């Protein structure tokens, strides 16, 4: 499945990617289960450290049993893509735009969410067929950055990631973000209400 179709399918009803970084394997599995139970479809485990790789392996075992999608984050090279495929990931996420990684994920059959932080990167990603992009770091870029980018690039679907919480999520949705990436706050009832409210506004 192409990246755009994958993220269209899984972020349409619940526009949240749960990102669990820096936890033990057991903690990560527990948080992933809570995220899935709350209705969040996509769980991401960053793999830039060995501890992160062990956590992803633990989540992979549970996700496969339940038939749930999961992904590897902070994918920085082709080797990370290979590891993600070995674990059975459905998608990968990168902090930046690396065309070699984009090619490797496509060849591996994985959906990919590249990170962008400039108009040049947005344009390059779009030229390579990516319409879902990670706006990172979102807090530093600001909601206004997303609104500004949607002027010349109206077909882009931004996932605001990095410093997004229940306190500012509504601002990012209001600015035009189609989804958000959040950590432990994903289980916060207030955050989920903000997400539901944003979803209702989009459907009106």
SERO-4910 file (N, C-alpha, C, O; in steps of 0.05 Angstrom, whole numbers):
BEGIN
 pado doro    nc1    nc2    nc3   cac1   cac2   cac3    cc1    cc2    cc3    oc1    oc2    oc3
  Unk    A     17    -24      0      0      0      0     18     25      0     37     27     15
  Unk    A     11     44    -17     26     69    -18     24     84      8      3     82     22
  Unk    A     44    100     15     44    115     40     19    132     44      7    132     66
  Unk    A     11    146     23    -12    163     25    -37    147     32    -53    156     49
  Unk    A    -41    125     19    -65    108     24    -64     98     53    -85     97     66
  Unk    A    -40     89     62    -38     78     89    -46     99    110    -62     93    127
  Unk    A    -35    123    108    -41    143    128    -69    154    125    -81    161    145
  Unk    A    -79    155    101   -107    162     97   -125    143    113   -144    151    127
  Unk    A   -119    118    110   -136     97    122   -134     97    153   -155     95    166
  Unk    A   -110    101    163   -107     97    192   -109    123    208   -112    122    233
  Unk    A   -107    146    195   -109    171    210   -135    186    205   -139    208    216
  Unk    A   -152    175    190   -177    188    183   -195    190    207   -205    212    213
  Unk    A   -200    168    221   -219    168    243   -206    178    269   -219    192    285
  Unk    A   -181    172    273   -167    180    298   -139    191    290   -120    176    288
  Unk    A   -138    218    285   -114    230    274    -91    233    295    -83    256    300
  Unk    A    -82    211    306    -61    212    326    -41    189    321    -49    167    316
  Unk    A    -15    196    322      5    175    323     17    176    352     27    197    360
  Unk    A     15    153    365     26    152    393     56    145    391     63    125    379
  Unk    A     73    161    403    102    157    401    113    151    429    111    168    447
  Unk    A    124    128    433    134    119    459    164    116    459    174     96    450
  Unk    A    177    136    469    206    137    468    217    136    497    207    149    515
  Unk    A    238    119    501    252    120    526    240    103    548    247    107    572
  Unk    A    224     84    541    212     66    561    223     38    559    234     31    538
  Unk    A    219     22    580    228     -6    579    209    -21    560    187    -11    554
  Unk    A    217    -44    551    199    -60    534    171    -64    546    151    -61    533
  Unk    A    170    -72    572    145    -77    585    128    -51    587    104    -52    582
  Unk    A    141    -29    594    127     -4    595    116      4    568     93     14    566
  Unk    A    132      0    547    124      8    520    100     -9    511     81      2    499
  Unk    A    100    -34    517     78    -52    510     53    -43    524     31    -41    512
  Unk    A     55    -37    550     32    -28    566     20     -2    555     -4      0    553
  Unk    A     37     16    547     27     42    536     15     38    509     -5     51    502
  Unk    A     27     20    493     16     15    467    -12      3    469    -30     10    454
  Unk    A    -15    -15    487    -41    -28    491    -62     -7    499    -85     -8    489
  Unk    A    -55     11    517    -73     32    525    -80     50    501   -103     59    498
  Unk    A    -60     56    485    -65     73    461    -85     59    442   -104     72    434
  Unk    A    -80     34    436    -98     19    419   -126     18    430   -146     21    416
  Unk    A   -128     13    456   -154     11    469   -169     38    468   -194     38    468
  Unk    A   -155     60    468   -167     86    468   -177     94    440   -191    114    436
  Unk    A   -170     78    420   -178     83    392   -156     93    374   -160     95    350
  Unk    A   -132     98    385   -110    106    369   -101     82    352    -96     61    363
  Unk    A    -98     86    326    -92     64    309    -62     59    305    -53     36    302
  Unk    A    -46     81    306    -18     79    299      0     84    324     -2    104    337
  Unk    A     17     64    329     37     66    351     65     66    339     71     48    322
  Unk    A     81     85    347    109     87    337    129     84    360    125     96    381
  Unk    A    149     68    355    171     65    375    197     74    362    206     61    343
  Unk    A    209     96    371    235    105    360    257     84    365    258     72    386
  Unk    A    274     80    345    294     59    347    323     69    344    340     55    335
  Unk    A    328     94    353    355    104    350    374     93    371    398     98    369
  Unk    A    364     78    391    381     65    411    374     36    412    354     27    403
  Unk    A    392     20    424    388     -8    428    363    -13    445    348    -32    441
  Unk    A    360      4    466    337      1    483    311      5    467    291     -9    471
  Unk    A    311     24    449    288     29    432    283      5    414    259     -1    409
  Unk    A    303     -7    404    299    -30    387    287    -54    402    271    -68    392
  Unk    A    296    -57    427    285    -78    444    255    -72    449    238    -91    449
  Unk    A    249    -47    454    221    -40    459    204    -45    434    181    -55    437
  Unk    A    214    -39    411    199    -44    386    194    -74    382    173    -82    375
  Unk    A    215    -89    388    212   -118    385    190   -129    403    174   -146    395
  Unk    A    188   -118    428    167   -127    446    139   -118    436    120   -134    438
  Unk    A    137    -94    426    112    -85    416    104   -101    391     80   -107    387
  Unk    A    123   -107    375    118   -122    350    105   -149    356     86   -157    342
  Unk    A    114   -162    377    103   -189    384     74   -187    391     57   -203    383
  Unk    A     67   -166    407     39   -163    415     22   -154    392      0   -163    388
  Unk    A     32   -135    376     17   -124    354     11   -145    333    -11   -146    322
  Unk    A     30   -163    328     25   -184    308      3   -203    318    -14   -211    302
  Unk    A      3   -209    344    -18   -226    355    -46   -214    352    -65   -228    347
  Unk    A    -47   -187    354    -73   -174    353    -79   -163    326   -101   -153    321
  Unk    A    -61   -166    307    -65   -156    280    -67   -126    278    -83   -115    263
  Unk    A    -50   -112    294    -51    -83    295    -26    -71    282     -5    -83    283
  Unk    A    -29    -48    268     -6    -36    256     12    -22    276      3    -11    296
  Unk    A     38    -22    271     57     -9    288     81      0    270     85    -11    249
  Unk    A     96     19    281    118     29    264    143     35    280    143     37    304
  Unk    A    164     40    265    190     48    276    195     77    271    191     87    248
  Unk    A    203     92    291    209    120    288    239    126    290    255    109    296
  Unk    A    245    151    284    273    161    284    290    142    266    312    134    273
  Unk    A    279    136    243    293    120    223    313    138    208    305    157    195
  Unk    A    339    132    212    360    150    202    376    140    179    392    155    167
  Unk    A    373    114    173    389    102    152    376     77    141    355     68    151
  Unk    A    387     66    120    375     43    107    375     19    125    357      2    124
  Unk    A    395     17    142    396     -5    162    373     -5    180    362    -26    188
  Unk    A    364     19    188    340     22    205    315     12    191    298     -1    203
  Unk    A    314     17    165    291      8    149    291    -22    148    270    -35    151
  Unk    A    314    -34    145    316    -64    144    307    -76    171    293    -96    171
  Unk    A    315    -63    193    307    -73    219    277    -71    222    264    -89    232
  Unk    A    265    -48    214    236    -45    216    221    -66    200    201    -77    209
  Unk    A    231    -72    176    218    -93    160    220   -120    174    201   -135    174
  Unk    A    244   -126    185    248   -152    199    228   -155    222    219   -177    228
  Unk    A    221   -133    235    203   -134    258    174   -135    250    156   -140    267
  Unk    A    169   -131    225    141   -132    215    126   -106    216    102   -106    216
  Unk    A    141    -84    217    129    -58    218    111    -52    193    117    -63    171
  Unk    A     91    -36    197     74    -27    175     84     -1    163     80      5    140
  Unk    A     97     15    181    106     42    172    131     50    187    139     39    207
  Unk    A    144     70    175    168     82    188    164    112    188    149    124    173
  Unk    A    178    125    207    177    154    210    206    164    213    222    152    227
  Unk    A    212    186    199    238    198    201    236    227    210    216    241    204
  Unk    A    257    237    223    257    265    232    261    285    209    254    308    211
  Unk    A    273    275    187    279    292    164    272    278    138    261    256    137
  Unk    A    279    291    116    273    281     89    299    270     77    317    285     70
  Unk    A    301    243     75    324    230     63    314    213     40    300    193     45
  Unk    A    321    220     16    310    205     -7    319    176     -8    304    159    -17
  Unk    A    343    170      2    352    142      3    333    126     21    327    103     15
  Unk    A    325    138     44    307    124     62    280    121     49    267    100     52
  Unk    A    271    142     35    245    140     21    245    117      2    226    102      0
  Unk    A    267    114    -14    269     93    -33    269     65    -19    256     47    -28
  Unk    A    285     64      3    287     38     17    261     29     29    254      6     28
  Unk    A    245     48     40    219     40     51    200     31     29    185     13     33
  Unk    A    201     45      7    183     37    -16    190      9    -25    173     -7    -30
  Unk    A    216      3    -27    225    -23    -36    218    -45    -15    213    -68    -22
  Unk    A    217    -37     10    211    -56     32    181    -59     35    172    -76     50
  Unk    A    165    -43     20    136    -45     23    125    -31     47    103    -38     56
  Unk    A    139    -12     59    131      1     83    121     29     76    132     43     59
  Unk    A    100     38     90     91     66     88    112     83    102    124     73    122
  Unk    A    117    107     93    137    124    105    127    152    110    113    163     92
  Unk    A    134    163    133    126    191    140    152    206    144    164    205    166
  Unk    A    161    221    124    186    237    127    181    263    141    159    274    139
  Unk    A    201    273    154    199    298    168    207    321    150    225    319    133
  Unk    A    194    344    154    201    368    138    201    393    157    187    393    177
  Unk    A    217    413    149    218    437    165    222    462    147    229    484    157
  Unk    A    218    459    121    222    481    103    205    477     78    196    455     72
  Unk    A    200    499     63    185    497     38    200    480     18    187    465      3
  Unk    A    226    482     18    241    465     -2    237    436      4    234    420    -15
  Unk    A    238    428     29    234    400     36    205    391     29    201    369     20
  Unk    A    186    408     35    158    401     28    155    396     -2    143    377    -10
  Unk    A    167    414    -17    165    412    -46    179    387    -57    169    374    -75
  Unk    A    202    381    -45    217    357    -54    201    331    -46    200    313    -62
  Unk    A    190    331    -23    174    308    -14    150    304    -33    144    281    -41
  Unk    A    137    326    -39    113    324    -57    121    314    -84    107    299    -97
  Unk    A    145    323    -94    154    314   -120    160    284   -121    158    271   -142
  Unk    A    165    272    -97    169    243    -95    144    228    -87    145    204    -81
  Unk    A    122    242    -87     96    229    -83     86    227    -54     68    213    -48
  Unk    A     99    242    -36     91    242     -8     72    265     -2     79    288     -5
  Unk    A     48    258      7     28    279     14     24    280     44     13    300     54
  Unk    A     32    259     59     32    260     88     60    265     97     78    250     91
  Unk    A     64    287    112     90    295    121     90    302    151     71    313    161
  Unk    A    112    296    164    115    302    192    127    330    195    150    335    187
  Unk    A    112    349    206    122    376    211    137    375    237    126    373    259
  Unk    A    164    376    235    181    372    259    204    391    259    217    395    238
  Unk    A    210    403    282    195    402    308    172    422    308    176    446    305
  Unk    A    148    411    312    124    427    309    123    451    328    115    473    319
  Unk    A    130    448    353    128    470    372    146    494    363    137    517    364
  Unk    A    169    488    353    187    509    344    178    520    317    181    544    313
  Unk    A    168    503    300    158    513    274    133    531    278    130    551    265
  Unk    A    115    523    296     91    537    304     67    530    286     70    521    263
  Unk    A     43    533    297     19    528    281     18    546    256      9    537    235
  Unk    A     28    571    259     28    589    236     44    579    212     38    584    189
  Unk    A     65    564    218     82    553    197     66    533    180     68    533    155
  Unk    A     49    517    193     33    498    179     13    512    161     10    505    138
  Unk    A      0    533    172    -19    548    156     -6    560    131    -16    560    109
  Unk    A     18    571    136     33    584    114     40    564     92     38    570     69
  Unk    A     49    540    100     57    520     80     33    510     64     36    502     41
  Unk    A      9    509     76    -14    500     62    -23    519     40    -40    511     23
  Unk    A    -13    543     40    -19    562     19     -9    552     -8    -24    547    -26
  Unk    A     18    548    -10     29    538    -36     26    507    -39     28    497    -61
  Unk    A     21    493    -16     20    464    -17     -6    454     -5     -5    441     16
  Unk    A    -29    460    -17    -55    453     -4    -61    424     -2    -79    416     13
  Unk    A    -47    407    -17    -53    378    -16    -37    363      6    -41    340     10
  Unk    A    -19    377     19     -3    364     40    -19    360     65    -34    377     74
  Unk    A    -15    337     77    -28    331    103     -6    330    124     10    311    124
  Unk    A     -5    350    141     16    351    161      9    336    186    -13    339    196
  Unk    A     29    321    197     27    309    223     45    326    241     69    323    240
  Unk    A     33    343    258     49    360    276     61    343    298     47    330    314
  Unk    A     88    343    300    102    326    319    125    341    331    140    356    318
  Unk    A    128    337    357    150    350    371    140    373    388    135    395    378
  Unk    A    135    368    414    125    388    432     95    392    430     85    412    440
  Unk    A     81    373    418     51    375    417     39    361    441     47    338    447
  Unk    A     21    374    454      8    362    478    -21    371    479    -31    384    460
  Unk    A    -35    364    501    -63    371    504    -66    402    505    -88    412    501
  Unk    A    -44    416    512    -45    445    515    -45    460    489    -57    482    487
  Unk    A    -32    449    468    -31    464    443    -41    448    419    -40    458    396
  Unk    A    -51    424    423    -61    407    401    -82    421    385    -83    420    360
  Unk    A   -101    435    399   -123    448    385   -112    470    366   -124    474    345
  Unk    A    -91    484    374    -79    504    357    -69    492    331    -72    504    310
  Unk    A    -56    469    333    -45    457    309    -67    447    291    -65    450    266
  Unk    A    -88    435    302   -110    427    285   -124    451    272   -131    450    249
  Unk    A   -126    472    288   -139    496    278   -122    509    255   -133    522    237
  Unk    A    -96    505    256    -78    516    235    -78    499    210    -67    507    190
  Unk    A    -91    476    211    -92    459    187    -78    432    189    -78    417    169
  Unk    A    -65    426    211    -53    400    214    -74    378    212    -96    381    223
  Unk    A    -68    357    198    -87    335    195    -85    314    217   -103    298    221
  Unk    A    -62    314    231    -59    294    253    -36    305    271    -23    325    264
  Unk    A    -33    292    294    -12    300    312      3    275    321     -8    253    321
  Unk    A     28    278    328     44    257    340     49    265    369     61    286    374
  Unk    A     42    248    388     45    254    417     56    230    432     54    207    422
  Unk    A     67    235    455     79    214    472     59    204    493     37    196    487
  Unk    A     68    205    518     53    194    540     25    207    543      7    196    553
  Unk    A     23    232    533     -2    247    535    -25    235    518    -47    244    519
  Unk    A    -18    215    503    -38    203    484    -62    192    500    -84    191    489
  Unk    A    -58    184    525    -81    173    540    -96    194    555   -116    187    569
  Unk    A    -88    219    554   -101    240    568   -129    245    557   -132    250    533
  Unk    A   -150    242    574   -178    246    564   -182    273    551   -197    275    531
  Unk    A   -169    294    561   -172    320    549   -161    321    521   -173    333    503
  Unk    A   -138    308    517   -126    308    491   -144    294    471   -148    303    449
  Unk    A   -155    271    479   -173    256    461   -198    272    455   -209    269    433
  Unk    A   -207    288    474   -231    304    469   -224    326    449   -240    333    431
  Unk    A   -200    338    451   -190    358    432   -189    346    404   -198    358    385
  Unk    A   -179    321    403   -177    308    377   -205    303    365   -209    307    341
  Unk    A   -223    294    382   -251    288    373   -264    314    363   -278    314    343
  Unk    A   -259    336    378   -271    361    370   -260    371    343   -275    381    326
  Unk    A   -234    368    340   -222    376    315   -232    359    292   -237    369    270
  Unk    A   -237    334    297   -247    316    276   -275    324    268   -282    323    245
  Unk    A   -292    331    288   -319    339    282   -320    365    265   -336    367    247
  Unk    A   -302    384    272   -300    409    256   -293    403    227   -303    416    209
  Unk    A   -274    384    224   -265    378    197   -287    366    180   -289    370    156
  Unk    A   -305    351    193   -327    338    179   -351    356    173   -368    350    156
  Unk    A   -351    380    186   -374    398    182   -372    412    154   -390    428    148
***
